[in-house]
Amino acid sequence: MDDIEKLVKTSNREVYNSMSPEEYDRNESIFNDTRRRHCAEALQACAGTSGNGSHLDLGTGTGNLLRISQKIFGKVFAVDISEKMLSRIKGRFPGVIFASSDAENLPFKDDSFDCVSANALLHHLVSHERLFREIHRVLKPGGCVYTDHDPNYFFTRFYRPIYRLRFRNVHGFGSRRNDLAEYHNVFTPGINPEKLADMMERIGFSNIKISYRLTDRSEWRGIAKLAFLALKAANRLLPARSLRTHFSIMAEKRKDGGAPSPPRTSSPQG
């Protein structure tokens, strides 16, 4: 593992170990009714595809998806690199099995889960192949993976110069450590979901569907609010992936272990 990957993981652990659940839950872009509804629909779709026996949530944070998945799956497991955050939220979710772990080195046997989710996780990791190989390992054949709320390269490549100008002399997330924890929101033009899907296909996933959407944030004021409203209007006229701020992916672990995959699809959302 490269030094930068180790540094980013260490930064994430330190940031979320020092953060209270109440502080994290104030992230309006994640904790809003529209997001919860879309997440619930995605997890229901996974259960319909692969079965509702077991669900593993990676990078669970304060348990945003656990609130939903406990109503859908028979057994629910949650992993986060921040052991202190997990200790603070365990009381919220009786019945959920928690493990403090690196998402790229999971303490579970092969073929263990019907569904694995990673909500707002990918942008906290420098690279993603080890993560998806580990997800593939712990999923049952035919199992479903669902990722969401990560910065879309096709939009962020145009926004990045504005971000760099806006925060040219300060840290966008308040400190060097916080910036490192938000790696792809700060240091890259986002994550390319098309390249991600190609990699997933090579690993052994099929029926890969990419959905692009505009952020659900509504608390912005001033120029930021006006820019958001203009972007929203542009989306209604031209729902192109370059006008969508975030993406999600749903896919299945191949049952046959290597047969050719059907064509994958991508679509706007929200």
C-alpha positions in Angstrom: 0.0 0.0 0.0 1.3 3.4 -0.9 2.2 6.0 1.8 -0.6 8.3 0.6 -3.2 5.5 1.0 -2.0 4.8 4.6 -2.0 8.5 5.4 -5.6 8.9 4.1 -6.8 5.9 6.1 -5.1 7.2 9.2 -6.7 10.6 8.7 -10.1 9.1 8.3 -9.8 7.1 11.5 -8.6 10.1 13.5 -11.2 12.5 12.1 -14.2 10.2 12.9 -12.8 9.0 16.2 -12.8 12.7 17.3 -16.2 13.5 15.9 -19.5 13.1 17.8 -22.5 11.3 16.1 -24.5 14.5 16.5 -21.9 16.5 14.6 -21.8 14.0 11.8 -25.6 13.8 11.5 -25.6 17.5 10.7 -24.4 16.7 7.1 -27.5 17.8 5.3 -26.4 16.3 2.0 -26.6 12.8 3.5 -29.3 13.1 6.2 -32.4 14.3 4.4 -35.7 12.7 3.5 -34.9 12.4 -0.2 -31.6 10.6 0.3 -33.2 8.2 2.8 -36.0 7.4 0.4 -33.5 6.7 -2.4 -31.3 4.6 -0.2 -34.4 2.6 1.0 -35.4 2.0 -2.6 -31.9 0.8 -3.5 -31.7 -1.6 -0.5 -35.1 -3.0 -1.2 -34.0 -3.6 -4.8 -30.9 -5.4 -3.6 -33.0 -7.6 -1.3 -35.3 -8.4 -4.2 -32.4 -9.4 -6.4 -30.2 -11.3 -4.0 -32.4 -12.1 -1.0 -32.9 -10.4 2.4 -31.0 -12.8 4.6 -27.9 -10.6 5.4 -26.6 -7.1 4.9 -23.1 -5.7 5.5 -22.8 -1.9 5.6 -19.2 -0.6 5.1 -18.1 2.8 6.4 -21.3 2.8 8.4 -20.6 6.1 10.2 -23.5 6.9 12.4 -25.6 4.2 10.9 -27.6 6.0 8.2 -28.3 2.8 6.2 -28.7 0.7 9.3 -31.9 2.6 10.1 -33.3 1.3 6.9 -31.7 -2.2 6.5 -32.9 -3.4 9.9 -36.4 -3.3 8.5 -35.4 -5.2 5.3 -32.7 -7.8 6.2 -32.8 -10.7 8.7 -29.2 -10.1 9.9 -27.3 -6.8 9.7 -23.6 -6.2 10.1 -21.7 -2.9 10.2 -18.1 -2.0 9.7 -16.2 1.3 10.2 -12.5 2.2 10.6 -13.4 4.4 13.5 -13.8 2.3 16.6 -14.8 5.2 18.8 -17.6 6.2 16.4 -18.9 2.6 16.5 -18.8 2.6 20.3 -20.9 5.8 20.4 -23.7 4.5 18.1 -24.0 0.8 19.1 -26.8 1.7 21.5 -28.9 3.0 18.7 -29.0 -0.3 16.8 -29.7 -3.3 19.0 -29.3 -6.5 17.0 -26.7 -5.1 14.6 -23.3 -6.8 14.8 -20.5 -4.2 14.6 -16.8 -4.6 13.7 -14.1 -2.0 13.7 -12.1 -2.8 10.5 -10.5 -1.5 7.4 -13.0 -2.1 4.6 -10.2 -3.6 2.4 -9.5 -6.3 5.0 -12.8 -7.6 6.3 -13.1 -10.1 9.2 -15.7 -12.2 7.4 -15.7 -15.5 5.5 -16.1 -15.8 1.8 -19.7 -15.8 0.4 -21.2 -14.5 3.6 -23.7 -11.7 2.6 -26.6 -11.2 0.3 -26.0 -7.4 0.1 -23.0 -5.1 0.8 -23.4 -1.4 0.8 -20.9 1.5 0.9 -22.7 4.8 1.3 -20.4 7.9 1.1 -17.3 5.7 1.4 -15.5 5.6 -2.0 -14.3 9.2 -1.8 -12.5 8.5 1.5 -10.2 5.9 -0.2 -7.5 6.8 -2.7 -8.0 3.7 -4.9 -10.8 1.1 -5.1 -9.7 -2.2 -6.5 -8.9 -3.8 -3.2 -12.2 -2.7 -1.8 -14.2 -4.2 -4.6 -12.2 -7.4 -4.5 -13.0 -7.7 -0.8 -16.7 -6.9 -1.4 -16.7 -9.6 -4.1 -15.1 -12.1 -1.8 -17.6 -11.7 1.0 -20.7 -11.5 -1.2 -22.6 -14.7 -1.9 -22.9 -15.6 -5.6 -25.7 -13.5 -7.0 -25.3 -11.0 -4.1 -25.8 -7.3 -4.6 -23.4 -4.4 -4.0 -24.7 -0.8 -3.6 -22.6 2.3 -3.4 -23.8 5.9 -3.2 -23.0 9.6 -2.6 -19.6 9.9 -4.2 -18.4 12.9 -6.3 -19.0 12.4 -10.0 -15.9 13.0 -12.2 -17.9 14.1 -15.2 -19.2 17.1 -13.1 -16.3 17.7 -10.7 -13.7 18.0 -13.5 -15.3 21.3 -14.4 -16.0 22.4 -10.8 -12.5 21.5 -9.5 -10.8 24.8 -10.8 -13.5 26.8 -8.9 -12.8 24.8 -5.7 -9.1 25.3 -6.0 -9.5 29.0 -6.5 -12.0 29.3 -3.6 -9.8 27.5 -1.2 -6.4 28.4 -2.5 -5.1 29.6 0.8 -7.2 27.6 3.3 -8.3 24.0 3.9 -11.6 23.3 2.3 -12.6 21.0 5.2 -11.0 23.0 8.0 -7.6 21.3 8.3 -5.0 19.2 6.4 -6.1 16.1 8.2 -9.8 16.7 7.3 -8.9 17.4 3.7 -7.0 14.1 3.5 -10.0 12.3 4.9 -12.2 13.8 2.1 -9.6 12.7 -0.5 -11.6 12.7 -3.7 -13.6 15.8 -2.7 -10.3 17.8 -2.3 -7.4 16.4 -4.3 -8.9 14.9 -7.4 -11.6 15.8 -10.0 -13.9 13.2 -8.4 -14.3 9.5 -9.2 -15.0 8.2 -12.7 -17.9 5.7 -12.3 -17.5 4.4 -15.9 -13.9 3.4 -15.1 -15.0 2.0 -11.8 -17.7 -0.1 -13.5 -15.1 -1.5 -16.0 -12.9 -2.5 -13.1 -15.9 -4.2 -11.3 -16.7 -6.1 -14.4 -13.1 -7.5 -14.5 -13.3 -8.5 -10.9 -16.5 -10.5 -11.5 -19.5 -8.2 -11.1 -22.4 -8.1 -13.6 -25.6 -6.2 -14.3 -23.7 -3.0 -13.3 -26.0 0.1 -13.2 -24.7 3.6 -12.7 -27.1 6.4 -11.7 -26.2 10.0 -11.8 -27.9 12.6 -9.6 -27.8 16.2 -8.4 -27.0 16.9 -4.8 -30.0 17.2 -2.4 -28.5 20.0 -0.4 -30.8 22.9 0.2 -29.1 24.9 3.0 -26.8 27.0 0.8 -27.2 30.7 0.7 -26.1 33.6 -1.6 -24.1 32.9 -4.7 -23.9 29.2 -3.9 -27.7 29.0 -3.7 -28.1 30.8 -7.0 -25.5 28.5 -8.7 -27.4 25.4 -7.3 -30.7 26.7 -8.6 -29.2 27.3 -12.0 -27.7 23.8 -12.1 -31.1 22.4 -11.0 -32.8 24.2 -13.9 -30.1 23.0 -16.4 -30.7 19.4 -15.2 -34.4 19.7 -16.1 -33.5 20.9 -19.6 -30.6 18.6 -20.2 -30.2 15.6 -17.8 -26.6 15.0 -18.7 -24.0 13.2 -16.5 -21.8 16.3 -16.6 -24.6 18.2 -14.8 -24.9 15.7 -12.0 -22.8 16.1 -8.9 -23.0 12.5 -7.5 -23.3 8.9 -8.6 -24.4 5.5 -7.3 -23.7 2.0 -8.5 -25.6 -1.2 -8.1 -24.2 -4.5 -9.3 -24.3 -8.3 -8.7 -21.6 -10.8 -8.0 -21.7 -13.2 -11.0 -23.1 -16.6 -10.1 -21.0 -18.4 -12.8 -17.7 -16.9 -11.9 -16.8 -15.6 -15.3 -19.4 -15.7 -18.0 -19.7 -12.6 -20.2 -21.7 -9.8 -18.6 -24.7 -8.2 -20.2 -24.3 -4.5 -21.2 -24.2 -2.2 -18.2 -26.5 0.8 -18.0 -26.2 4.3 -16.7 -28.9 6.8 -16.0 -29.6 10.1 -14.3 -31.4 10.1 -10.9 -33.2 12.7 -8.8 
